[in-house]
Amino acid sequence: MSMDSTSPTLVSSSLPASPILWPVDDGGESYNNDYDGPPELDNNGDYDHEMPLDIPDQRSDVDFGGQIQVDVDTGINHVPLPQDALPPELTPPAVPPQADNDNNDEPEDLLTLVPAFRQTPPVRLVYLQSVIAHITGVETVVDTTNRLQDGLDLIEVLPVHPRPLRSLATVKKHLGLQVDDYLEKKVGLSMTINIDWFGITDNRPHSAGAVYISFNNLHRAMWYLTQNVHLAMVIPGPKEPSLEQLNHCLKPMCTELHTIYKGLAMHIYGFRLPWQVHGCVLCENSDIPATQKLTGAARHSHKKHPCNYCVVLLTDLDMDTAYDIKNFQLRSDEEQLRHTNDSNIARTEAARKAILDEHRVRYSVMNEVPGWMLIRRAPIDFMHNFYALVKNYFTDFLVSGYLLDSSGWSAFERTVNSITWPSGIGWLPTNMSSFCLTSSRQFITICPQLGEDHSLPKADQWRQLSSILPVVLWLKFKCNLPAIYNLVLYLSVAECILASKAISINDVDRGQRYLQLYCQGLHKIGAHQTINNHLAMHYSLVFRHFGPAYATWLFGFEHFNGVLEKVNLNGHGGSEMEYSLAREWVEKHRLYELAISLPADATDKERKLVQRIAKVKGKDRGTLRTQIAECSSIGTIIPPNQKLKFADLRSIPHANIYQLLLAFLHNHLVNDDIVDDLMVKQGATVFAASQSTQLLSHLVKDGIRFGCSTAT
């Protein structure tokens, strides 16, 4: 091969068939019409010449002997050889003449996009009328097809080429309205990751970690059902691992997240063939310490970088600047990821420590997960953050501030205990849910925590307390300490707005404003504030990204920790206890799948055996029996696993309970003659008020727990 020194680089190409090379106009010189056949193939199956790049202002002199010379010269003027100059096997097929119509003036790219526009105007009009009548829902497929064919039959002269189309699907395709051709059917999984540590032994400190994955594609009510949550791993104790140790634990999970991001073939309910499924992590939803460890961020006690979202110093938390939302200097995810990469490639611990002190981040293996963002994908946990503010107000002002004396605490306790709560409200701000039955069959409370140790162990209890605290403190602080009372008003109103199941952007801004007033009020009276106060100033940003607090708070994941904490363990080290926790979780899932996978023709004996497995496991494993039974209960009612004495229906503080139950029996047992226990009737069945009914704290129906109002 020969070329000039000014020739461009030539690229070799393997062609599937013999090329037809057309010579160029050589300034009026005669053509060489002698055809020597296709170029010879070399030993590798490639043609023994190379194809030139398509470069403007170049002229190619082609010699069929196999040599190509490229000279940079004037523009190319391609003139095809006459048809008789080619052998018969290389003669291109004849193209039928196009009908003379207006389409000849249409742009070629438009005709390619909408092939139906190559037709004559009458045919196009029939196409458009028929398809529009179908896609607007005016006509059915049959009516539209009849309209199409009748319209074509009314045209006197139909074009020969292209031939008019008579199928509705084909016409829609040629008009570019077959929408399915432009859609690729794929399934995407949106996942939320939670990581937390909890104690699993009573006689010595031993913390184990758990990584849960929930799936946001499910309905909100199904997110945190145990059978729908994947336990990715159990991290062994007895202490929490460092970030470097945690990276080794999380590496296998990150590899699997990469795989599902690329796509996997999975079987989907309702479809016979597997679908290509892709998955991505929507967010990391954990408490603040776990989030900072998982993302490699500095801890919230760091003097220079206590906040994940903006630039603020730890010493600024007692200043107005920490609560001036409009002037926050927000951090950038892209910049943070760049610094984590710098930390990864740093060779010394001192260099990594310098990056942490300067830019607040270290390398975490989770940063390699596709779509992972250190700030945007790590929302602030409303449950731990906000209700910590309620707890701080209660302890800092009422307890540590000695604003209530002994008589004040007694009045406070009596007021709280006098409130009637709705059934199923959850944990109450005292141990009012703990009742015992005295000899006179009256319900009394035991161990009122607020009146004795002034503390509550559950976030749900602080949640209920925040809703009633302004009413309880009204008489005490309204006149004497209006500044302190206004603070509890701001806090309670903010909780009422921000903890709603559904919320608008305007409500988010209103709730954020009340929280800002609360923190600014604390600053005015000189009260100390923590990082939780400042993090609450970013709720507006979190709610705009993830929706209401119900979408991100951790009550569901905390429940899973409680489930694992109650598993009976042998206390052996060497990760044996953590292995038992994982086995327990997987076994529970398999039992649930066994219960719901019974065929329709399963016998009663088979169903009873499955229920027996759940009950036997429950006797040995505590809460497992209830949860498996809840999962497998279809149309059944499960009472609590406790023994109770008979109650006197006439003495409980709920009027007409006895008469309502008697009327219920009359309506459902119509063949039995059931009478009041104060009535004497021969042959009748007496419904005794004191020896026929037990009061249950709750029951489970179809997997849903219902509380009893008499237990609150």
For each residue, the residues with C-beta under 8 A, 3 or more apart:
1: 10 49 50 67 68
2: 67 69
3: 7 10 68 69 70
4: 7 69 70 71 72
5:
6: 71 72
7: 3 4 10 70 71 72
8: 52 53 55 58 70
9: 53
10: 1 3 7 50 51 52 53 68 70
11: 50 51 52 53
12: 46 50 51
13: 46 47 50 51
14: 45 46 47
15: 18 19 47 51
16:
17:
18: 15 38 39 90
19: 15 38 39 47
20: 86 90
21: 62 64
22: 78 79 80 81
23: 26 31 32 61 62 79 81
24: 59 60 61 62 76 77 78 79
25: 28 77 78 79
26: 23 29 61
27:
28: 25
29: 26
30:
31: 23 81 85
32: 23 64
33: 81 82 85
34: 64
35: 64 85 86 87
36: 64 65
37:
38: 18 19
39: 18 19 47 48 49 64 66
40: 47 48 66
41: 45 46 47 48
42: 45 46 47 48
43:
44:
45: 14 41 42
46: 12 13 14 41 42
47: 13 14 15 19 39 40 41 42
48: 39 40 41 42 66
49: 1 39 66 67 68
50: 1 10 11 12 13 68
51: 10 11 12 13 15
52: 8 10 11 55 58 60 68 70
53: 8 9 10 11
54:
55: 8 52 58
56: 75
57: 72 73 74 75
58: 8 52 55 70 71 72 73 76
59: 24 70 71 73 74 76
60: 24 52 68 69 70 76
61: 23 24 26 68 69 71
62: 21 23 24 68
63: 66 67 68 69
64: 21 32 34 35 36 39
65: 36
66: 39 40 48 49 63
67: 1 2 49 63
68: 1 3 10 49 50 52 60 61 62 63
69: 2 3 4 60 61 63
70: 3 4 7 8 10 52 58 59 60
71: 4 6 7 58 59 61
72: 4 6 7 57 58
73: 57 58 59
74: 57 59
75: 56 57
76: 24 58 59 60
77: 24 25
78: 22 24 25
79: 22 23 24 25
80: 22
81: 22 23 31 33 85 86
82: 33 85
83: 86 91
84:
85: 31 33 35 81 82
86: 20 35 81 83 90 91
87: 35 90 91
88: 91
89:
90: 18 20 86 87
91: 83 86 87 88
92:
93:
94:
95:
96: 160 161
97: 161
98: 104 161
99: 120 159 160 161
100: 104
101: 104 119 120 121 159
102: 105 106 120 121
103: 106 111 117 118 119 120
104: 98 100 101
105: 102
106: 102 103 110 111 117
107: 110 111
108: 111 112
109: 112 113
110: 106 107 113 114 117
111: 103 106 107 108 114 115 117 118
112: 108 109 115
113: 109 110 176
114: 110 111 117 174 175 176
115: 111 112 118 162 174
116: 119 124 127 165 171 174 175
117: 103 106 110 111 114 124
118: 103 111 115 162
119: 101 103 116 123 124 127 159 162 164
120: 99 101 102 103 123 124 159
121: 101 102 124 125
122: 125 126 155
123: 119 120 126 127 152 155 158 159 164
124: 116 117 119 120 121 127 128
125: 121 122 128 129 151
126: 122 123 129 130 148 151 152 155
127: 116 119 123 124 130 131 148 165 171 174 175
128: 124 125 131 132 175
129: 125 126 132 133 147 151
130: 126 127 133 134 144 145 147 148 151 168 171
131: 127 128 134 135 144 168 171 172 175 177
132: 128 129 135 136
133: 129 130 136 138 139 143 144 147
134: 130 131 137 138 139 140 141 144 168 172
135: 131 132 172 177
136: 132 133
137: 134
138: 133 134
139: 133 134 143 144 147
140: 134 143 144
141: 134 144 145 168
142: 145 146
143: 133 139 140 146 147
144: 130 131 133 134 139 140 141 147 148 168
145: 130 141 142 148 149 167 168
146: 142 143 149 150
147: 129 130 133 139 143 144 150 151
148: 126 127 130 144 145 151 152 166 168 171
149: 145 146 152 153 166
150: 146 147 153 154
151: 125 126 129 130 147 148 154 155
152: 123 126 148 149 155 158 164 166
153: 149 150
154: 150 151
155: 122 123 126 151 152 158
156:
157:
158: 123 152 155 163 164
159: 99 101 119 120 123 162 163 164
160: 96 99 163
161: 96 97 98 99
162: 115 118 119 159
163: 158 159 160
164: 119 123 152 158 159
165: 116 127 170 171 174
166: 148 149 152 170
167: 145 170 171
168: 130 131 134 141 144 145 148 171 172
169: 172 173 178
170: 165 166 167 173 174
171: 116 127 130 131 148 165 167 168 174 175
172: 131 134 135 168 169 175 177 178
173: 169 170 176 177 178 181
174: 114 115 116 127 165 170 171
175: 114 116 127 128 131 171 172
176: 113 114 173
177: 131 135 172 173
178: 169 172 173 181
179: 182 183
180: 183
181: 173 178
182: 179
183: 179 180
184:
185: 275
186: 263 275 276 277 278
187: 266 268 275 276 277 278
188: 217 277 278 279 280
189: 215 217 260 277 278 279 280
190: 215 216 217 279 280 282
191: 213 214 215 216 279 280 281 282
192: 213 214 215 216 281 282 283 284 285
193: 211 212 213 232 281 283 284 285 286 294
194: 211 212 213 214 284 285 286 554 557
195: 209 210 211 212 284 286 290 293 294
196: 209 210 286 287 290 554 557 558 561
197: 207 208 209 210 235 237 240 290
198: 207 208 210 561 564 565
199: 205 206 207 565
200: 206 207 208 237 564 565 567 569 577 578 581
201: 204 205 206 569 571 577
202:
203: 571
204: 201 238
205: 199 201 238
206: 199 200 201 237 238 577
207: 197 198 199 200 237 238 239 240
208: 197 198 200 234 235 236 237 564 577 578 581
209: 195 196 197 234 235 237 240 241
210: 195 196 197 198 231 233 234 235 560 561 564 581
211: 193 194 195 231 232 233 234 235 250 253
212: 193 194 195 229 230 231 232 557 560
213: 191 192 193 194 229 230 232
214: 191 192 194 223 224 228 229 230 556 557
215: 189 190 191 192 218 223 228 230
216: 190 191 192 223 282
217: 188 189 190
218: 215 222 223 228
219: 222 223
220: 223 550 551
221:
222: 218 219 225 228
223: 214 215 216 218 219 220 228 229 556
224: 214 228 229 555 556 557 559 560
225: 222 228 229 631 703
226: 229 560 563 588 589 592 627 631
227: 588 589 592 593 631
228: 214 215 218 222 223 224 225
229: 212 213 214 223 224 225 226 556 560
230: 212 213 214 215
231: 210 211 212 234 560 582 585 586
232: 193 211 212 213 253
233: 210 211 249 250 252 253 582
234: 208 209 210 211 231 564 578 579 581 582
235: 197 208 209 210 211 241 246 249 578
236: 208 575 578
237: 197 200 206 207 208 209 240 578
238: 204 205 206 207 573
239: 207
240: 197 207 209 237 293
241: 209 235 245 246 249
242: 245 246
243: 246 247 293 296 362 364
244: 247 248
245: 241 242 248 249
246: 235 241 242 243 249 250 293 294 364
247: 243 244 250 251 363 364 365
248: 244 245 251
249: 233 235 241 245 246
250: 211 233 246 247 253 254 294 365 366
251: 247 248 254 255 365
252: 233 255 256
253: 211 232 233 250 256 257
254: 250 251 257 258 365 366 368 369
255: 251 252 258 259
256: 252 253 259 260
257: 253 254 260 261 279 281 369 370
258: 254 255 261 262 368 369 370
259: 255 256 262 264
260: 189 256 257 263 264 277 278 279
261: 257 258 278 279 280 369 370 371
262: 258 259 278
263: 186 260 276 277 278
264: 259 260 276 277 278
265: 274 275 276 277
266: 187 274 275 277
267: 271 274
268: 187 271 274 275 277
269:
270:
271: 267 268 274 275
272:
273:
274: 265 266 267 268 271
275: 185 186 187 265 266 268 271
276: 186 187 263 264 265
277: 186 187 188 189 260 263 264 265 266 268
278: 186 187 188 189 260 261 262 263 264
279: 188 189 190 191 257 260 261
280: 188 189 190 191 261 370 371
281: 191 192 193 257 284 369 371 372 377
282: 190 191 192 216 377
283: 192 193 377 378 379 546 552
284: 192 193 194 195 281 291 294 295 366 377 378
285: 192 193 194 379 381 552 554 557
286: 193 194 195 196 290 291 294 381 554 557
287: 196 290 291 381 384 554
288: 291 292 300 380 381 384 385 531 535
289: 292 293 299 300
290: 195 196 197 286 287 293 294
291: 284 286 287 288 294 295 297 308 378 381
292: 288 289 295 297 298 299 300 308
293: 195 240 243 246 289 290 296
294: 193 195 246 250 284 286 290 291 364 366
295: 284 291 292 308 361 364 366 367 374 378
296: 243 293 340 343 361 362 363 364 366 367 374
297: 291 292 305 308 360 361 362 374
298: 292 302 304 305 306 356 360 361
299: 289 292 302 306
300: 288 289 292 306 307 531
301: 306 314 531
302: 298 299 305 306 314 360
303: 306 313 314 315
304: 298 313 314 357 360
305: 297 298 302 311 359 360
306: 298 299 300 301 302 303 312 313 314 317 531 534
307: 300 310 311 312 531 534 535 538
308: 291 292 295 297 331 374 375 378 535
309: 328 330 331 375 380 535 538 541
310: 307 328 329 330 331 538
311: 305 307 328 329 331
312: 306 307 316 317 321 322 328 534
313: 303 304 306 316
314: 301 302 303 304 306 317 531
315: 303 318 319
316: 312 313 319 321 322
317: 306 312 314 322 529 530 531 533 534
318: 315 322 523 528 529
319: 315 316 322 523
320: 323 324 520 523
321: 312 316 324 327
322: 312 316 317 318 319 519 529 533 534 537
323: 320 516 519 520 523 533 534 537
324: 320 321 327 328
325: 328 512 516 537 540
326:
327: 321 324
328: 309 310 311 312 324 325 537
329: 310 311
330: 309 310
331: 308 309 310 311 335 336 375
332: 335 336 375
333: 336 337 373 374 375 376
334: 337 338
335: 331 332 338 339 359
336: 331 332 333 339 340 359 360 361 374 375
337: 333 334 340 341 367 373 374
338: 334 335 341 342
339: 335 336 342 343 355 359 361
340: 296 336 337 343 344 361 362 363 364 367 374
341: 337 338 344 345 363 367
342: 338 339 345 346 355
343: 296 339 340 346 352 355 356 361 362 363
344: 340 341 363
345: 341 342
346: 342 343 351 352 355
347: 351
348: 351 352
349: 352 353
350: 353 354
351: 346 347 348 354 355
352: 343 346 348 349 355 356 362 363
353: 349 350 356 357
354: 350 351 357 358
355: 339 342 343 346 351 352 358 359 361 362
356: 298 343 352 353 359 360 361 362
357: 304 353 354
358: 354 355
359: 305 335 336 339 355 356
360: 297 298 302 304 305 336 356
361: 295 296 297 298 336 339 340 343 355 356 374
362: 243 296 297 340 343 352 355 356
363: 247 296 340 341 343 344 352 367
364: 243 246 247 294 295 296 340 367
365: 247 250 251 254 368
366: 250 254 284 294 295 296 369 372
367: 295 296 337 340 341 363 364 372 374
368: 254 258 365 372
369: 254 257 258 261 281 366 372
370: 257 258 261 280
371: 261 280 281 377
372: 281 366 367 368 369 377
373: 333 337 376 377 378
374: 295 296 297 308 333 336 337 340 361 367 377 378
375: 308 309 331 332 333 336 378
376: 333 373 545
377: 281 282 283 284 371 372 373 374
378: 283 284 291 295 308 373 374 375
379: 283 285 542 545 546 552
380: 288 309 385 535 536 538 539 542
381: 285 286 287 288 291 384 385 552 553 554
382: 385 386 498 499 539 542 549 552 553
383: 386 387 459 549 553 554 555 558
384: 287 288 381 387 388 459 554
385: 288 380 381 382 388 389 532 535 536
386: 382 383 389 390 494 495 498 499 536 549
387: 383 384 390 391 459 462 463 466
388: 384 385 391 392 530 532
389: 385 386 392 393 491 518 532 533 536
390: 386 387 393 394 462 463 465 466 469 491 495
391: 387 388 394 395 456 462
392: 388 389 395 396 530 532
393: 389 390 396 397 398 487 488 491
394: 390 391 397 398 399 454 462 465 469
395: 391 392 398 399 400 454 455
396: 392 393 399 400 401 527 528
397: 393 394 400 401 403 484 487 527
398: 393 394 395 401 403 404 454
399: 394 395 396 402 454
400: 395 396 397
401: 396 397 398
402: 399 405
403: 397 398 408 476 477 481 484
404: 398 408 409 412 476
405: 402 408 409
406: 409 410
407: 410 411
408: 403 404 405 411 412 476
409: 404 405 406 412 413 450 451 454
410: 406 407 413 414 451
411: 407 408 414 415
412: 404 408 409 415 416 450 451 472
413: 409 410 416 417 430 448 450 451
414: 410 411 417 418
415: 411 412 418 419 472
416: 412 413 419 429 430 450 465 468 472
417: 413 414 430 432 445 448
418: 414 415
419: 415 416 468
420: 712
421: 425 428 432 464 712
422: 425 709 712
423: 706 707 708 709 712
424: 705 706 707
425: 421 422 428 464 707 712
426: 460 463 464
427: 433 458 460 461 464
428: 421 425 431 432 433 461 464 712
429: 416 450 456 461 462 464 465 468
430: 413 416 417 445 448 449 450 451
431: 428 434 445 446 447 448 449
432: 417 421 428 445 448 712
433: 427 428 697 711 712
434: 431 445 446 447
435: 443 444 445 446 711
436: 443 444 446
437: 441 442 443 644 645 647
438: 441 442 444
439:
440: 651
441: 437 438 647 648 651 652
442: 437 438 651
443: 435 436 437 652 653 710
444: 435 436 438
445: 417 430 431 432 434 435 448
446: 431 434 435 436
447: 431 434 452
448: 413 417 430 431 432 445 451 452
449: 430 431 452 453 454 455 456 457
450: 409 412 413 416 429 430 454 455 456 465
451: 409 410 412 413 430 448 454
452: 447 448 449
453: 449
454: 394 395 398 399 409 449 450 451
455: 395 449 450
456: 391 429 449 450 461 462 465
457: 449 461
458: 427 461 462
459: 383 384 387 462 463 555 558
460: 426 427 463 464 555
461: 427 428 429 456 457 458 464 465
462: 387 390 391 394 429 456 458 459 465 466
463: 387 390 426 459 460 466 467 495 499
464: 421 425 426 427 428 429 460 461 467 468
465: 390 394 416 429 450 456 461 462 468 469
466: 387 390 462 463 469 491 492 495
467: 463 464 492 495 496
468: 416 419 429 464 465 471 472
469: 390 394 465 466 472 473 488 491 492
470: 473 474 485 488 489 492
471: 468 474
472: 412 415 416 468 469
473: 469 470 476 477 478 485 488
474: 470 471 477 478 485
475: 478
476: 403 404 408 473 480
477: 403 473 474 480 481 482 484 485 488
478: 473 474 475 482 485
479: 482
480: 476 477
481: 403 477 484 485
482: 477 478 479 485 486
483: 486 487 521 524 525
484: 397 403 477 481 487 488 525
485: 470 473 474 477 478 481 482 488 489
486: 482 483 489 490 521
487: 393 397 483 484 490 491 518 521 522
488: 393 469 470 473 477 484 485 491 492
489: 470 485 486 492 493
490: 486 487 493 494 514 515 517 518 521
491: 389 390 393 466 469 487 488 494 495 514 515 518
492: 466 467 469 470 488 489 495 496
493: 489 490 496 497 511 514
494: 386 490 491 497 498 511 512 514 515 518
495: 386 390 463 466 467 491 492 498 499
496: 467 492 493 499 500
497: 493 494 500 503 507 510 511 514
498: 382 386 494 495 503 508 511 512 515 539 543 549
499: 382 386 463 495 496 549
500: 496 497 503 507 548 549
501: 548 550
502: 548
503: 497 498 500 507 508 511 543 547 548 549
504: 507 508
505: 508 509 544
506: 509 510
507: 497 500 503 504 510 511
508: 498 503 504 505 511 512 539 540 543 544
509: 505 506 512 513 540
510: 497 506 507 513 514
511: 493 494 497 498 503 507 508 514 515 539
512: 325 494 498 508 509 515 516 537 539 540
513: 509 510 516 517
514: 490 491 493 494 497 510 511 517 518
515: 490 491 494 498 511 512 518 519 536 537 539
516: 323 325 512 513 519 520 537
517: 490 513 514 520 521
518: 389 487 490 491 494 514 515 521 522
519: 322 323 515 516 522 523 529 533 534 536 537
520: 320 323 516 517 523 524
521: 483 486 487 490 517 518 524 525
522: 487 518 519 525 527 529 533
523: 318 319 320 323 519 520 526 527 529
524: 483 520 521
525: 483 484 521 522
526: 523
527: 396 397 522 523
528: 318 396
529: 317 318 322 519 522 523 533 534
530: 317 388 392 533 534
531: 288 300 301 306 307 314 317 534 535
532: 385 388 389 392 535 536
533: 317 322 323 389 519 522 529 530 536 537
534: 306 307 312 317 322 323 519 529 530 531 537
535: 288 307 308 309 380 385 531 532 538
536: 380 385 386 389 515 519 532 533 539
537: 322 323 325 328 512 515 516 519 533 534
538: 307 309 310 380 535 541 542
539: 380 382 498 508 511 512 515 536 542 543
540: 325 508 509 512 543 544
541: 309 538 544 545
542: 379 380 382 538 539 545 546 552
543: 498 503 508 539 540 546 547 548 549
544: 505 508 540 541
545: 376 379 541 542
546: 283 379 542 543 551 552
547: 503 543 550 551 552
548: 500 501 502 503 543 551
549: 382 383 386 498 499 500 503 543 552 553
550: 220 501 547 553
551: 220 546 547 548
552: 283 285 379 381 382 542 546 547 549
553: 381 382 383 549 550
554: 194 196 285 286 287 381 383 384 557 558
555: 224 383 459 460 558 559
556: 214 223 224 229 559 560
557: 194 196 212 214 224 285 286 554 560 561
558: 196 383 459 554 555 561 562
559: 224 555 556 562 563
560: 210 212 224 226 229 231 556 557 563 564
561: 196 198 210 557 558 564 565
562: 558 559 565 566
563: 226 559 560 566 567 623 627
564: 198 200 208 210 234 560 561 567 581 584 585
565: 198 199 200 561 562
566: 562 563 622 623
567: 200 563 564 580 581 584 621 622 624
568: 620 621 622
569: 200 201 572 577 580 581
570: 576 577 580
571: 201 203 577
572: 569 576 577
573: 238 576 577
574:
575: 236 578 579
576: 570 572 573 579 580
577: 200 201 206 208 569 570 571 572 573 580 581
578: 200 208 234 235 236 237 575 581 582
579: 234 575 576 582 583
580: 567 569 570 576 577 583 584
581: 200 208 210 234 564 567 569 577 578 584 585
582: 231 233 234 578 579 585 586
583: 579 580 586 587
584: 564 567 580 581 587 588 621 624
585: 231 564 581 582 588 589
586: 231 582 583 589 590
587: 583 584 590 591
588: 226 227 584 585 591 592 624 627 628
589: 226 227 585 586 592 593
590: 586 587 593 594
591: 587 588 594 595 613 614 617 628 631 632
592: 226 227 588 589 595 596 628 631 632
593: 227 589 590 596 597
594: 590 591 597 598 610 613
595: 591 592 598 610 614 628 631 632
596: 592 593 631 632
597: 593 594
598: 594 595 602 606 607 610
599: 602
600:
601:
602: 598 599 606 607
603: 606 607
604: 607 608
605: 608 609
606: 598 602 603 609 610
607: 598 602 603 604 610 611
608: 604 605 611 612
609: 605 606 612 613
610: 594 595 598 606 607 613 614 632
611: 607 608 614 615 629 632
612: 608 609 615 616
613: 591 594 609 610 616 617 628
614: 591 595 610 611 617 618 625 628 629 632
615: 611 612 618 619 625 629
616: 612 613 619 620
617: 591 613 614 620 621 624 625 628
618: 614 615 621 622 623 624 625 626 628 629 641
619: 615 616 625
620: 568 616 617 624
621: 567 568 584 617 618 624 625
622: 566 567 568 618 625
623: 563 566 618 626 627
624: 567 584 588 617 618 620 621 627 628
625: 614 615 617 618 619 621 622 628 629 641
626: 618 623 629 630 638 641 700
627: 226 563 588 623 624 630 631
628: 588 591 592 595 613 614 617 618 624 625 631 632
629: 611 614 615 618 625 626 632 633 638 700
630: 626 627 633 638 700 703 705
631: 225 226 227 591 592 595 596 627 628 703
632: 591 592 595 596 610 611 614 628 629
633: 629 630 636 637 638 700 701 702 703
634: 702
635: 702
636: 633 701 702
637: 633 699 700 701
638: 626 629 630 633 699 700 701
639: 696 699
640: 696 697 698 699
641: 618 625 626
642: 697
643:
644: 437 647 694 695 696
645: 437 694
646: 690 691 692 693 694
647: 437 441 644 652 690 693 694 695
648: 441 651 652 689 690
649: 652 657 658 661 689 690 692 693
650: 658 689 690
651: 440 441 442 648
652: 441 443 647 648 649 657 695 710
653: 443
654: 657 709 710
655:
656: 659 660
657: 649 652 654 660 661
658: 649 650 661 662 689
659: 656 662 663
660: 656 657 663 664
661: 649 657 658 664 665 687 693
662: 658 659 665 666 674 676 687
663: 659 660 666 667
664: 660 661 667 668
665: 661 662 668 669 672 674 687
666: 662 663 669 670 674
667: 663 664 670
668: 664 665
669: 665 666 672 674
670: 666 667
671:
672: 665 669 685
673: 681 683 684 685
674: 662 665 666 669 684 685 686 687
675: 679 681 684 685 686 687
676: 662 679 686 687
677: 686 687 688 689
678:
679: 675 676 684 686
680:
681: 673 675 684
682:
683: 673
684: 673 674 675 679 681
685: 672 673 674 675
686: 674 675 676 677 679
687: 661 662 665 674 675 676 677 692
688: 677 691 692
689: 648 649 650 658 677 692 693
690: 646 647 648 649 650
691: 646 688
692: 646 649 687 688 689
693: 646 647 649 661 689
694: 644 645 646 647
695: 644 647 652 708 710 711
696: 639 640 644 699 708 711
697: 433 640 642 707 708 711
698: 640 705 706 707 708 711
699: 637 638 639 640 696 705 706 708
700: 626 629 630 633 637 638 703 704 705 706
701: 633 636 637 638 704 706
702: 633 634 635 636
703: 225 630 631 633 700
704: 700 701
705: 424 630 698 699 700
706: 423 424 698 699 700 701
707: 423 424 425 697 698 711 712
708: 423 695 696 697 698 699 711 712
709: 422 423 654 712
710: 443 652 654 695
711: 433 435 695 696 697 698 707 708
712: 420 421 422 423 425 428 432 433 707 708 709
